[in-house]
């Protein structure tokens, strides 16, 4: 997933959107996985 290195390597405004999207997707997937088990 996204690490601090990638964020530092891509200091663009778009990286914030990607980071936010990644966090939302990660939380959603984690919620689905916890619901499955």
N, CA, C and O of each residue as an XYZ file, in Angstrom:
148
protein
N       0.831     -1.196      0.000
C       0.000      0.000      0.000
C       0.870      1.251      0.000
O       2.075      1.184     -0.241
N       0.247      2.383      0.272
C       0.978      3.649      0.237
C       1.811      3.815      1.500
O       1.316      3.651      2.615
N       3.086      4.142      1.304
C       3.971      4.363      2.447
C       4.418      5.814      2.476
O       4.124      6.572      1.552
N       5.121      6.205      3.518
C       5.583      7.590      3.625
C       6.613      7.899      2.551
O       6.770      9.053      2.152
N       7.313      6.882      2.082
C       8.324      7.093      1.039
C       7.665      7.531     -0.264
O       8.153      8.436     -0.941
N       6.558      6.887     -0.607
C       5.869      7.242     -1.850
C       5.277      8.639     -1.749
O       5.246      9.380     -2.731
N       4.807      8.994     -0.557
C       4.234     10.327     -0.356
C       5.320     11.384     -0.516
O       5.091     12.430     -1.123
N       6.499     11.107      0.030
C       7.608     12.058     -0.057
C       8.130     12.124     -1.488
O       8.617     13.163     -1.935
N       8.023     11.008     -2.199
C       8.515     10.965     -3.573
C       7.557     11.685     -4.517
O       7.962     12.161     -5.577
N       6.289     11.762     -4.128
C       5.301     12.427     -4.992
C       4.590     13.534     -4.220
O       3.443     13.365     -3.807
N       5.269     14.669     -4.024
C       4.678     15.782     -3.271
C       3.745     16.625     -4.128
O       3.861     17.850     -4.167
N       2.820     15.962     -4.813
C       1.886     16.693     -5.670
C       0.502     16.718     -5.033
O       0.181     15.868     -4.203
N      -0.321     17.697     -5.422
C      -1.688     17.779     -4.889
C      -2.479     16.505     -5.172
O      -3.336     16.108     -4.383
N      -2.183     15.872     -6.301
C      -2.884     14.639     -6.655
C      -2.569     13.508     -5.694
O      -3.383     12.604     -5.506
N      -1.378     13.553     -5.076
C      -0.995     12.493     -4.148
C      -1.914     12.492     -2.936
O      -2.182     11.444     -2.349
N      -2.395     13.677     -2.565
C      -3.314     13.758     -1.428
C      -4.624     13.062     -1.762
O      -5.215     12.390     -0.917
N      -5.073     13.230     -3.002
C      -6.311     12.572     -3.443
C      -6.116     11.063     -3.454
O      -6.996     10.313     -3.031
N      -4.953     10.620     -3.942
C      -4.663      9.188     -3.990
C      -4.560      8.627     -2.579
O      -5.031      7.524     -2.303
N      -3.940      9.395     -1.689
C      -3.792      8.950     -0.308
C      -5.154      8.821      0.357
O      -5.433      7.832      1.036
N      -6.004      9.833      0.155
C      -7.349      9.805      0.742
C      -8.145      8.622      0.193
O      -8.827      7.920      0.939
N      -8.047      8.412     -1.125
C      -8.763      7.300     -1.755
C      -8.242      5.965     -1.224
O      -9.017      5.046     -0.959
N      -6.928      5.871     -1.073
C      -6.323      4.641     -0.565
C      -6.781      4.334      0.851
O      -7.046      3.183      1.196
N      -6.872      5.388      1.675
C      -7.309      5.197      3.054
C      -8.764      4.747      3.097
O      -9.127      3.853      3.862
N      -9.592      5.377      2.267
C     -11.019      5.017      2.233
C     -11.197      3.577      1.775
O     -11.971      2.821      2.362
N     -10.470      3.201      0.715
C     -10.559      1.831      0.196
C     -10.040      0.835      1.236
O     -10.620     -0.232      1.436
N      -8.941      1.202      1.890
C      -8.363      0.323      2.904
C      -9.323      0.095      4.061
O      -9.490     -1.032      4.529
N      -9.958      1.180      4.523
C     -10.904      1.059      5.628
C     -12.112      0.234      5.208
O     -12.622     -0.572      5.986
N     -12.570      0.437      3.971
C     -13.735     -0.290      3.469
C     -13.429     -1.782      3.360
O     -14.234     -2.619      3.767
N     -12.256     -2.109      2.806
C     -11.875     -3.515      2.660
C     -11.710     -4.166      4.029
O     -12.100     -5.315      4.234
N     -11.120     -3.409      4.970
C     -10.916     -3.951      6.315
C     -12.264     -4.229      6.977
O     -12.428     -5.225      7.681
N     -13.222     -3.337      6.742
C     -14.562     -3.513      7.307
C     -15.222     -4.761      6.721
O     -15.873     -5.523      7.435
N     -15.044     -4.959      5.409
C     -15.638     -6.131      4.759
C     -15.001     -7.419      5.272
O     -15.684     -8.421      5.484
N     -13.681     -7.379      5.469
C     -12.981     -8.586      5.933
C     -13.403     -8.942      7.354
O     -13.615    -10.112      7.672
N     -13.524     -7.915      8.213
C     -13.903     -8.183      9.607
C     -15.349     -8.682      9.666
O     -15.706     -9.444     10.564
N     -16.179     -8.254      8.714
C     -17.568     -8.696      8.688
C     -17.640    -10.153      8.223
O     -18.512    -10.903      8.663
N     -16.734    -10.548      7.342
C     -16.763    -11.910      6.789
C     -16.397    -12.939      7.851
O     -17.057    -13.972      7.960
N     -15.382    -12.681      8.616
C     -14.926    -13.678      9.603
C     -15.860    -13.718     10.807
O     -15.636    -14.495     11.736
